[in-house]
Every structure is written in C-alpha cells, then in structure tokens.
Amino acid sequence: MRWLVVAASLVCGCSFDRRGVTNTSVADATVDATVDATVDATVDAMVDANPCPAGYAPIAGGEPKSQYRFIENGARWIDAEKDCEDDGLAHLAILDDDGERNAVGAIAKGQPWLGVSDRVAEGTFMKVTTGLATYLPWLGGEPNDQFGEDCVELKDGGFNDEDCDAANTYVCECDGLAANPLSYTPP
C-alpha cells in the first residue's frame, strides 16, 4: 500500500495521510492531462505492438493509424466482413471523413462494400466496430432502401445503400479495432 501512495503522490503532487488526500498542489486538469496522455501512449503502443497482417498497407490520405487491403473478387457483404475479421483486428473499412473517402475511392475498384449497415434497425446506420455511423455522404436520393437494401457501398464517390447479397468488391481496414457482430447482426 505504501508504494501505491508514493506513486500517487508523484503522479498528482498530492500528500496523503491515513484519511486520504490532504493537500492537492497540482490542478485536477493537470492530473487529467497526465492520465489522458498515458492512456493515449498505451493505446498507441498496443496498436504498434499488433501490426496488421501481410497484404495491408497505408494509403496516402487514409487514416494515419489504418492500413487497408483491397479485394477485387466480389462477395456478399457478410462474407466480405467475415473475410476482413479473419485477419485479426480488421473489418470492412469505415470511412470517417472526405480525405479517407477520396483516398479509398481513388484506389478501390468497382463499388466496394464499407463497414456500415442498417441491418439491425432500418434507417439506423451502424459501424461494424460499434456505434452510430456519423459520416454518411450519401449520393442524391440515397439511402432509398429499394428492395430492402441494408448495406453500404462506395459508389461514384458517395455512399449508396445496396442489397447485402450483391457480389461487390470490398476494402478491409486494419486499425486495431475489433468488429462487434451485435452492430450488424439482425436480432
């Protein structure tokens, strides 16, 4: 217990007695910044310690910590997602901004599947990792859910909803985030 108190004193600049903290000489914001920096460094080290498998490479304009793999053979959306997940901490690409969308679009062939769908709840587009998709640059008139389209593809530089059983090319993204099947598996 004594070493824990000494370590805490060094981190936060606090003094302790048997009742707990008695004097805080460093602002809470400084402690928060130290903790945030430590967490960021730990996450960076974990990503660096788990490099992407062979076949993945960074692309100019892509996310700085991401590497991508492009597959030109057509596959259904769920099969494409499974193929990406089989690589470890990879999933269908989730495009987060115009720069990444343009970079992937410039290199990908066809109309590649992306890691976004509304398979769980119609009209609620989720990322395959987890959470709502917030970057959705839809083509005009999309999403239209024509004939039950629940999966997202990159088409003509924008997003389009498409039948998940179509055989599309796809892009896998290795970014250290695991897919969460609950975000794309219908109940």
N, C-alpha and C positions, 0 to 999 in steps of 0.2 A: 504494500500500500504506500510505503514511504517513497518509493521510486516513482509511482504514479503522481504523487503530489509534487515532487520535484520537476517531473516532465511537464505537468500542467502549469507550474509556475514559470517555466521557461517559455512555454508557448503563449500564455496570455499575460504574463507580467503580474500575476496576482500573488498575494500572500495568503496562506491558509492557516487556520488553527483547527481545533477539534470540531468546531461548529461549521466549518466550510470556508468560503471566501471571505476575507476580512478587508481586503484593500485591492481595488482594481485600478492599476496605474495605466492600463492600456485600454483605449476605447473599444467597445464591442465591435465596431466596424472593422478595426484592425484584426481582431480575432476572426471575424467572419471572412475577411480577405485572405488571411493565412489558411483557414480551413478550405476555402474555395480553391486557392492555388494548389494546396496539397491534393485535393480531390482531382483537379484538372491534370496534375502531373501524374497521378496514379492511373487515371483513365488513359492518358497518352502512353504511359509505359505498358499498360495492358494491351493496347492496340498494337504498339510496336513489337511486343513480345509474341503476338499472334499474327504473323504476316499472312497475307492472302495466298491461297494455293497457286500453283503454276497455271498460267493461262489468263491471269488477271493483270491489268496494268492501269496506271493512272492515265488520264487523258487531259489535255490542255483545256481548261475551262470547267473541268469536273470538280467535284467536292475535293478539298485538299487531302482529307484522310481516306478517301474512297479510291478503290480500284474497280475496274469494270471488265466484264467478259461479254462478248457479243456472240450470239448464236444465230446462224443463218438458217438452220433447219427449222421448219415450222413445228409448233407444238401447241396443244391446248394450254390455256392459262394455268390451270392447276398443275399440269405436268411440267411446265416451264418453272413454276415456283418451286416445285419439289426438286428439280434438277439444280437450281441455284442453292437451295438449302442443303443439298447433299455435299456442297463444297465447304461446309462449316458455317462460319459467321457471315453468310451471304444470303441474298434474297433478290427477287426481282427489283430492278432499280426504282428508287423513289426520287423523283426529280424535285429539288427544293427551290429552284429559282430559274430565272431566264438564262443565266450563264450555263448552268448544268444542262438545261433543256436543249440549248443550242449546241453544246458540245456533244451530247449524246446523239442528237438528231443529225449532226454532221457526219458521224461515223457509222451509225446503225443502218442496217439495210432493211428494206420493207417497212412494215408498220409494227414495230416491236411492242410486245407486252411490257407494261410497267407494274410496279408493286402497289397498285391501288385498285380497289374494287368496292362495289356496294353489295356484295354477295350476302352479307349478314343482314343488313336492313336497307331496303330500297331507298335510294336518294341520300344515304349517309355513306360517303366515300371514306374508307379507312385505308391506312397504310398497312402493309403486311407485317411491319415490325410491331406497331401498336399506335393507337391514337388516330384522330381525325386527320385526313389529308387537308391541308390548308392552302397549298399551292395547286391550283386547278385551272390552268389556262385553256379552257375549252374552246374548241372550234365553234364557229357560229352555228346555233341550233342544237348544240350538244350540252349536256347529255340528253338524249331523247328516249332512252330505254326501249328503242324499237325492237320488238320481238323478244323482250326480256334481256337486253344487253346489260351485263353487270361488271364487266372487266374493262380496264382502261388500257388503251394503246396510244402510242405517239404516231400521229398521222398528219402529214403536211405541216409539221412544226407546232401542232397543237394537240390537245387531248381529245380523244373520242371514246365513247363507250361502245363496246363490241361484245358480241356473243362469246362467252368464255370457251366455247367448244371450237371456235375458229382456230386454224393452224397458223399461228403467227411466229415470226422471228421474235427474239427477246434479248434483253440486256440484264445480266446479273450484276449486282453491286456488292462488293465486299467492303464493309465499313465497320466491322466489329459489332454490329447489332444483330441479334438473333431475330428470326421471324417469330411471330406469335400466331399460331393457327387459329386462335379464337377471334382474331381480327378479320379473318377471311373465310372461315368455315361456317356455312349456314347452320342454324340451330336444327 
